[in-house]
Amino acid sequence: MAGGLTLDVVDVPLAISRLAAETPIPEWVWRAKHFLTISRTSQELSITCDADVVPREVPSQRDYRAFRVRGTLGFGLVGLIASIVQPLAEAGISTLNISTHDTDFLLVKLEDAEHARSALERAGHHVV
């Protein structure tokens, strides 16, 4: 992407939880104030949200940080995710990507967040 993208850090620890596909959406998800996405497939119910609302007994991967692509993105954009995932892959950083109607989020482990910031900036992106 010419000139790079601007990414905002979502400065809240996130958790990614996996529940059985038939599980009703739990009430605790509605306490999330900063980030919440729910996906259901025939294999699973996946919930990504503020880590502090997820009960300890819920099977989860915790301590994730999100980078949000600033702005409203069009559906026809090509290569946007690749432009941010590739430098992270080259830096050995695993990512989880979540798209909403308006934008994209890139999640990395909290312990990799500063390394991710540096890799993104070296690739020409701006991290705020």
Rosetta blueprint (number, residue, H / E / L):
1 M L
2 A L
3 G L
4 G L
5 L L
6 T E
7 L E
8 D E
9 V E
10 V E
11 D E
12 V E
13 P E
14 L E
15 A E
16 I E
17 S E
18 R E
19 L E
20 A L
21 A L
22 E L
23 T L
24 P L
25 I L
26 P L
27 E H
28 W H
29 V H
30 W H
31 R H
32 A L
33 K L
34 H L
35 F L
36 L E
37 T E
38 I E
39 S E
40 R E
41 T L
42 S L
43 Q L
44 E L
45 L E
46 S E
47 I E
48 T E
49 C E
50 D E
51 A H
52 D H
53 V H
54 V L
55 P L
56 R L
57 E L
58 V L
59 P L
60 S E
61 Q E
62 R E
63 D E
64 Y E
65 R E
66 A E
67 F E
68 R E
69 V E
70 R L
71 G L
72 T L
73 L L
74 G L
75 F L
76 G L
77 L L
78 V L
79 G L
80 L H
81 I H
82 A H
83 S H
84 I H
85 V H
86 Q H
87 P H
88 L H
89 A H
90 E H
91 A L
92 G L
93 I L
94 S L
95 T L
96 L E
97 N E
98 I E
99 S E
100 T L
101 H L
102 D L
103 T L
104 D E
105 F E
106 L E
107 L E
108 V E
109 K E
110 L H
111 E H
112 D H
113 A H
114 E H
115 H H
116 A H
117 R H
118 S H
119 A H
120 L H
121 E H
122 R H
123 A L
124 G L
125 H L
126 H E
127 V E
128 V L
